[in-house]
């Protein structure tokens, strides 16, 4: 159903700007989590590594894993906060649904679950 009334909105209010800021911050934290996980995760045991008998780390680095855990929780909570703001500010059917925040939330929560299972 398409809304055909007069649009009385002049510009987005401060809550919409705050939600945008939270969404950008959540995605930047997610990118930061990717970088931290590169250094915190165990190293891969490739064939060349086995051939030359190089030492590899087969466990998660716990200080970095704790930072990764906190970064991912902030990312998930920022997407939840954006959902709540959008719920109260977007009332028309033509307003954006922000599927990127759904993706951010699902990936962050599933990554948190993976870290809990593997590292702790």
N, C-alpha and C positions, 0 to 999 in steps of 0.2 A: 504494500500500500504506500503510495507516494503522497507526501504532505504537500498541499497546494496553498497553504495560507501565506500570510505576509511574514517574512523573516524579520523579527525585531532585534536580532542580535547585531550589535555593532562590532564587537571584537571579543575574542576569548578573555575570560576573566582570569584572576590570579590563580585560581585552583587548577585551571587547565594548563597554565604555564608551569605550575608546580608538578603536575602529573607528567608533563613532557620532560621536565628536568629529572624526575625520578626514573622515567623510562630510559633516558639517555644514560643516567648514572648506573642503572641496572645492567645495561648492555656493556658499558665500559668495564664494570666489575666482572662481567662474564668473560670479556676478552682478557682481563687481568688474570682471571682464574685459569684460562687456557695456558697462559705463560707460566704461572706458578706450578701448574700440574706437570708441565714439561720437565721442570727441575725436581719435583717432589716424587714423581712416579718411579717405579723400578726400571732399570735399564733393560733393553731387549737383548736376548741371547741369540744373536745371529750366527750363521755358520762361520763367517769370517772371524768372529770373536772367539768361537770355540776352537777354530783351527790354530789361531795364534795364542790361545790360552790366556786371553786378556782378562783381568779381574773386572767383574761387573757387580753392581749393587742390585740385590734381589729383594729389597724391602723399600717401603715408603719412608721418606725422610719426615719424621713426625713434626718438627717445628714448621716446616713448609706445609705439611698436610693440615695442621691446625689453622694456618692462615687461609689455606684453600677452602677449608670448611666454613670459616667465617665469611669469606668473600661470597661464597655461593649462597649462604643464608641471607646476606644482605641483598643479593640479586633477586632471590625468591620473594623476600619481603617487600622490595620496591615494586615488583610486578603486582603483588597483592594490593599494595596501597594504591597503585594506578587503577586496578579493578574497582576498588571502593570509590575512588574519586569519580571514575567514569560512570559508575552506577548512579551516582547522585547528580552528576552534571549533564550527562547525555540522555535526553529523553525522547528524541525523535528516532524514527526508524532509519533515517538517512545519515545519522551520526556514525562515525567510525566504530568498528567493533574491536580494533586493536588485537588482531590475531598474533602479532609479534610478541605481545606480552604473555599470551597463553603459551606460546612456544618457549619463551624465556622461563616461565614458571615450571613447565613440565620438564624441560631439560635440566634446570637447576636442581629440582627435587630428585629426579632420577640419578643425577650425578652425585648428590649428597648420599643417597641410598647406596650407590656403588662404593663410595669411599668408606662408608660405615662398614659394609660387608667385607671389603678387601683390606683396609688398613687398620682398623681398630679391633 
